[in-house]
Amino acid sequence: MDVKSYRRYLALATTILAAIVAWSVIAQNMMVAVAGVSASMILLYLLRKRVKEVMIDERVHRISQMASRTTLQIFGWVSAASAFILIAFGRTISTGFEQAGYTLAYATCALLLLYSVFYKYYGSKFGD
């Protein structure tokens, strides 16, 4: 199978999955949505294994790494600043804002901790 055919199947599977999820939300039956997502993941995995051409090269991986790191840096700074502002001014505006600030601060810390764990793991794996 070539990449063009795979992309057609991907678009078809995505459309069918969207219809299944929409129907399951309307029918309030989440098991159908879970089954549909699982079946789609397995189907797309099997189809991807049949593709003979190179789909992703090293350049795409490098661009993805740079985009991920920049996104993490920007989100880290913005969420930390937002948490500080919400905590600082939350008491004067509403108690809910202060609680949202603490939640955002803890989520930011968890994200940075997770980043540090993976950085250390990949650093030891690739000899950094």
Secondary structure, DSSP 8 states (H G I E B T S, - for coil): --HHHHHHHHHHHHHHHHHHHHHHHHHT-HHHHHHHHHHHHHHHHHHHHH--S----HHHHHHHHHHHHHHHHHHHHHHHHHHHHHHHHHHHH-HHHHHHHHHHHHHHHHHHHHHHHHHHHHHHHTT-
